[in-house]
Amino acid sequence: SRPAGRFVSTSEAVEPPSTGLAATLGRLALPLDRLKTGTPPRLSAQSIDFSRLEPQPSEEPPLPFSFLNEGESVAQAANLITCHKTYTNAETHRIVVDSKHTLPAYESGDGKGAGPRYCPSLFSKVERFPEREAHIVWLEPEGLDSDWVYPNGISSAFPPDVQLRLVRSMVGLEGATILKP
């Protein structure tokens, strides 16, 4: 049993555990535990058909979050990035339901898992809201000069083959390439 950090993996695609942080917290007598950390796969921007998606441009002019910047511009105002919106659909939801058996126990309801904040997985949304025909997925570029796109709204712990089918079931993502599951 490892109370903190990720389990040892033979895959280079998995980040190493933060055992140093866990050791420091342990020396401070703080409680240690594991968190569920299902995140969405990262997609290649070049593989997304943005012409079929709804653009979500930044505010003009951009408004800073802090009152400390009142009356001033945002530091990166000239470098704003447009996000795009797509949706899950009946096929996406069918794949989620049919693939429940591939999820770890903490995700599929057979066990418990505590997340760092409430950000429901795609499985949780489909299970809890069966009457919903679609859920929004925000496609957020990860940087100004990056090909990586974060599909916000489809966090999951599904295996890579299921993740690919889920992603490709959505409009604009039919030819999407997963850079990191």
N, C-alpha and C positions, 0 to 999 in steps of 0.2 A: 504494500500500500504506500502510495506517495501522497502525502497530505497537501502538497502544493506543486505547482509546475505541471508540465505535460508529461505523459508517460513516454518512456524511451521509444523511439521509432527508428526504423532502418531507412526511412524515406528522407531524402534531402529536402523535400518540399515542406516538411514540417519544421516549424521554428523550434529551437531548443528551449527547454524549460528555464524559467527564471529562478533557479535554485538559490542564487545569491540573494535576491530580494526576499525569498522565503526564509532563508537563514537569518537575515537581519530582522525580519518581523518576528521570527521565533525567539531570538535573543531578547526582544522587547516584550516577550510574553504575550504577544497578540495572538488571537486564535487564527489558525490556518485551516483552509478548506479548499476544495476544488469548485470551480465555477464552470457552468456549461458555457461553451464559447462557439457555438455554431455561427459562422459568418457566411455571407453570400460568396459565390465564386467571383473572381475578378475576370472581366471580359476584355477582349481586344476591341478597341474603338474601330479599328479598320474592318472588323467583321460585322458591324452593326449597320443596318439600313436605316439611317437617321431620317431619310425622306418619308418614311412611313410613321414617324413618331411625332408627338406634339412637343415643340420646343418650350422650354421654361427659362426665359432669359432672366438675368439679374435685374434688380430694381434700378431704374434710372431717375435720378441719381442714386447711387448706392447709399444706404443709410447705415451708419455705424451702430453697433450694439450698445456701446457705453456712452453715458452722459458726459464722460470726460472728453469725448470727441465732438460734442455738440457744436454745430456750425462749421465743422471741418469735413474734409473729404475722407474717404477710406483710402488707406495707404496703397492698395493695389487696384484702385478704381479703373485704371487703364487696362487691367488684365483680367476682367471678369469672364467667367466661363458659363456657357449656356448648358443647362442640364436638359434632359429629355424625359418624357413620360410614356410608359407603356403600361399594360395591365396583364394580370393573370386572366385565365379564361377557363371554360369548362374542361378543356383538355388538360390544362395545367393542374386543375383540381383533381381530375381523374388520376393523373400520374402520382400526385401526392398521396391520395387515398390508397391506390394500388401498391405503393412502395412503402407503406407504413412498416412492414416487417423488416425493412433494411435499416431502420433507425435504431440508435442506441437506446437503452432502456429509459434514460432520463428524458428523452425527447418524445417517445411514443406513448407516454402515460403509464408505463409499467414500473417506473421508478421516479425518483425526485431529483431535481436539479435546480440549483439557485443561480440565477444570472446576475451580473453586476448591476443591471437596470432592467426595467421592463421593456423589452423589444421583442415582441412575439415572433416566433419562427413562422415560416410559411405553413408548415404542418399545423401549428397551433391556430392560425387564422382560419385555415380551411376547416379544421375540426370544430372550432368554437362558433363559426359563423357560416353554417352550411347553406343558409339562404342567400348569401352574397354570391353574385355571379362573377365578380372580379375584385381584385385588390390592386391598388396602384403600385407600380414599381418605378422608382426614380432612378434614372441612369445618370450617375454623377462622375464626371471625369476626375481622376485622382490627382491631376496636376496640369500645369500649363503646357508642359512639353512631354506629357506621358500618354502612352497608348492605352493605359489601364483604365477601365471603367468599373465603378462600384455600383452594382444593381441593388439599391436600397429597397428593402421590402421583401426580399426572398431569402433571408437568413435560414440556414438549415444545417442538418448534420447528415444529409443523404450522401451516399457514396458518389464518386465522380460521374459514373455513367447515368445515374438518376438525375444528378444536377444538370447534366448536358441536355437530357430530354426535357426537363422542366424549363430551362432557359430557352431552348429552341421551340417550345410550344407557344411562345409569346410573339405578338406582332413586332416586326422589326428585328427580332433576334433569331429568326429561323436559320440563319447561317452563322450564328455567333460562335466564336472560338473562346474557350475557357483558358485563360493564362495561368490561373491558380485556383484549384478547387477549394 
